[in-house]
C-alpha cells in the first residue's frame, strides 16, 4: 500500500484514522483476491462509518461487539460491506471489518479485515491483546 486507503478522510471526516500492523497484512492478502478492496474501504468510510458515527443513522451495516469486556474504545464489526470484486453479492459480500472507535478523540482504528468464507468470526485474541 503506497498510501493509506483512508488518507483522504484522516483529519477531514474523522480527526484520526489508523490501523494496527496486522490489519495491513490482512488487507494485502485479501487485496490479491479482491482487487477493488482498497477502493471499497474508502467507500465504506465515506458512507457507512460516516452515517453511523457522524450522522447517527443506523443502516444495520455496523454492529457494536459488546461481549468483549472492553469499555473503551468501543469495538465494531461491519457485516454489510459492498465489494465490487464480488459481483452479484452487493453488501452481503462476506467481507468483515473490525475496528475500534475512540469517540472522545474521534479516532477510528482498523483492527482486522477478513473474508467470512475463510474464517467464521473475528480474532478476539487480537482485539483483547490490543485493547483488553
C-alpha positions in Angstrom: 0.0 0.0 0.0 1.8 3.1 -1.2 -0.6 5.5 0.5 -3.2 4.6 3.1 -6.7 3.9 1.8 -8.0 6.2 4.4 -5.6 9.1 3.9 -8.2 11.5 2.3 -10.5 11.0 5.3 -7.8 11.2 8.0 -8.2 14.6 9.6 -11.2 15.6 7.5 -14.1 13.1 8.1 -12.5 11.7 11.3 -9.9 13.5 13.3 -7.7 10.5 13.1 -7.8 7.1 11.3 -5.1 4.4 11.8 -4.7 0.7 11.6 -2.8 -2.0 13.5 0.0 -3.7 11.6 -1.9 -7.0 11.4 -4.7 -5.1 9.5 -2.3 -4.1 6.8 -1.2 -7.7 6.4 -4.8 -8.9 6.2 -5.6 -6.2 3.6 -2.6 -7.0 1.4 -3.5 -10.7 1.5 -7.2 -10.1 0.6 -6.4 -7.5 -2.0 -4.7 -10.2 -4.1 -8.1 -11.9 -4.3 -10.4 -8.9 -4.3 -8.8 -6.2 -6.4 -11.3 -3.5 -5.5 -10.9 -3.8 -1.7 -9.0 -0.6 -1.0 -11.5 1.4 -3.1 -14.3 -0.4 -1.3 -12.8 0.5 2.0 -12.8 4.2 1.1 -16.5 4.0 0.2 -17.2 2.2 3.5 -15.5 5.0 5.5 -17.2 7.8 3.5 -20.7 6.2 3.6 -21.2 3.6 6.3 -18.9 4.9 9.0 -19.9 8.5 8.3 -23.6 7.6 8.6 -23.2 5.6 11.8 -20.7 7.7 13.7 -21.2 11.2 12.4 -24.8 11.4 11.3 -26.1 8.8 13.9 -28.0 6.9 11.3 -28.1 3.1 11.8 -28.3 1.3 8.5 -27.7 -2.1 10.2 -24.3 -2.3 8.5 -22.2 -1.8 11.6 -22.7 -3.5 15.0 -21.1 -2.9 18.4 -19.4 -6.0 19.7 -20.5 -5.7 23.3 -19.4 -9.0 24.8 -15.6 -8.4 24.7 -15.4 -6.9 28.1 -13.8 -3.8 26.7 -15.3 -0.5 27.8 -13.3 1.9 25.8 -12.8 2.2 22.9 -15.9 0.6 21.5 -15.2 -2.2 19.1 -17.4 -2.5 16.0 -17.9 -5.1 13.3 -19.1 -4.2 9.8 -21.2 -7.0 8.4 -22.6 -5.2 5.4 -19.6 -4.3 3.2 -20.0 -4.0 -0.6 -17.1 -5.4 -2.5 -17.1 -4.7 -6.3 -14.8 -7.6 -6.9 -17.5 -10.0 -5.6 -20.0 -9.4 -8.3 -23.7 -10.0 -7.6 -23.2 -10.1 -3.8 -23.8 -6.4 -3.0 -23.5 -5.6 0.7 -23.7 -9.3 1.5 -20.1 -9.9 0.2 -18.9 -11.8 3.2 -16.1 -9.3 3.9 -16.0 -8.3 7.6 -14.2 -5.4 9.1 -13.4 -5.0 12.8 -12.4 -1.5 14.1 -12.2 0.5 17.3 -13.8 3.9 17.5 -12.4 6.2 20.2 -15.4 8.5 20.4 -13.8 11.2 22.6 -10.9 11.6 20.2 -12.9 11.0 17.1 -10.4 8.3 16.1 -11.1 5.2 14.1 -8.6 2.3 14.3 -8.9 -0.7 11.9 -8.1 -3.9 13.6 -9.0 -6.8 11.3 -10.4 -7.5 7.8 -11.4 -11.0 6.8 -13.5 -12.9 4.3 -16.2 -14.9 6.1 -15.6 -17.9 3.7 -12.0 -18.2 5.2 -12.9 -17.9 8.9 -16.1 -17.7 10.9 -15.5 -14.8 13.2 -13.2 -12.0 14.4 -9.9 -12.7 16.1 -10.9 -12.0 19.7 -7.3 -12.6 20.9 -6.0 -9.8 18.6 -8.7 -7.4 19.9 -8.0 -8.3 23.5 -4.3 -8.0 23.0 -4.7 -4.5 21.7 -7.5 -3.1 23.8 -8.1 -5.6 26.7 
